């Protein structure tokens, strides 16, 4: 059984829960997890009736005076202010600021959002500015999940891009020094990129024939039509996404960003899902279901407190799970993330809401997932699981156990990331477990000293880790581990230097939150870092390359973004890769399908290139926003709402459609 121990009681706060058994003076490390012990008020569980009462509907269209991108025919008329069109003589370039397409405004701890506590035994948090460590949020608090990579880390709200004239890139959000840029530029000319011992070959004829999908159980998930969410794995079967006769899209609808309560700066809005008829999105202490085509509200599910985290997985009958606070937080009582709630996305109903205890105190959960008949949630106090159909608790932490389940990966299989040992002798056990009982089916023990691991895919099993904090770029990834589900043996280890690859994972909290990669065909598909393109000066580009999960070697397949574009894999579609192309300054974004054998790209959608539409679209960075594409519909949404004010209107969601 994957059963974790009890933790000593702690007082709740804005900061993350402290890791158990930590020494007085550990080395510099990522921010600690939120405190597991809530205030007495947090233990109050809302009744299903009160939780399900609908709050006033949030309009899917902006209020009077606000821009409506789906209807305004002229750029600028009724649109948010957009960057000015550059003169013909000016070179295309990324906007100025902390990073092109990366979050720029650090949030303060506050409503629905953990902040910073002192380190173990009163140790002070990492000083701001340390390379690869979190930067401070407002009021000197350290922001959750924030990474120091020349800018704020993924998952943070971006202030709107102010109008400007195009200029050469200013360093951007991805680390590319001058020497590397020169080397890469020269190497691109011969279709080879060599960096950190990695070879990007332009073709691989022998490998092109290996198109059989080895992962998944053949049952496609609804969210994104197979492996929904960032970094989803292949579900097997034939590709479903086809190019329409006209790939030009239009704005279907947009949802204004919610106003955060007075006195707080940032609100979490994690979670977005697709069914055949509904696009659902977390808002301010609520989940709202919108008509996929029109954006009209179909239902609103009010919650007693803000959403803390959500799984991207959706069952075949349109159920999903979230973690939220039991009450509305205040500055004096921020509340803990104790409630695990199952939602029917088609009907907009709460089916059940549960918590679990470590000793006598409710657990503060960091992550949640689902697999087969089970919802599972993990924390620094251990993991718990419930039966989807009945809400019956299947397991909870054991107070006598020396290990604890910090989190789970779901989907085709259920995988636990189990932490054992003291802080300075930590060992992670990657366990494939029976979702009905929690019994361990297979186990792989990682080397001691690896503190965190993210689950990229559960079948085939792939985890990512920053070994020895060697990534150096805040991505959370230095290596991928391909593991045999049946035996627990390591198949291969893939080195992925941060200076070469753009993938990112939140291995500290959410565990399944990985971007710019996906898994299918027994391969890992990953985006490379941006580098200078082969055409005009100052134009950046990148590629998607593939690694064989049996050998750890590159297959030789490569999909080029094209000058000015940034190509990011979203998920698998049978044996094909669905990817988003973030546009240059004068184009609209694209969705493409990349053939798993030939790597030929087929455009499925191209968005409007007007300044007003682009100004909204490009704020939805593919490494921070939630991006779902299915059957001609593209839905982009933010995971935070902020009180940052600007003359430009901010949006929580923008949706595009073809046909």
Secondary structure, 3 states (H helix, E strand, C coil): CCCCCCCCCCCCCCEECCCCCCCCCCCCCCCCECCCCCCHHHHCCCCHHHHHCCCCCCCCCCCCCCCCCCCCCCCCCCCCCCCCCCCCCCCCCCCCCCCCCCCCCCCCCECCECECCCCHHHCCCCCCCCCCCCCECHHHCECCCCCCCCCCCCCCCCCCCCCCCCCCCCCCCCCCCHHHHHHHHHHHCCCCEEECCEEECCCCCCHHHCCCCCCCCCCCCCCCCCCCCCCCECCCCCCCCCCCCCCEEEEEEEEECCCCCCCCCEEECCCEEECCCEEEEECCCEEEEEECCCCCEEEEEECCCCEEEECCCCCCCCEEEEEECCCCCCCCCCCCCCEEEEEECCCCEEEEEECCEECCEECCCCEEEEECCEEEEECCCCCEEEECCCCCEEECCCCCCCEEEEEEECECCEEEEEEECCHHHCEEEEEEECCCCCCEEEEEECCCCCCCCEEEEECCEEEEECHHHCCCCCCCCCEEEEECCCCCCEEEEEECCCCCECCEECCCCCCCCEECEEEECCEEEEEECCEECCCCCCCEECEEEEEECCCCCEEEEEEECCCCCEEEEEEEECCEEEEEEECCCCCCCEEEEECCCCCCEEEEEECCCCHHHHHHHCCCCCCCCEEEEECCEEEEECCEEECCCCCCCCEEEEEEEEC
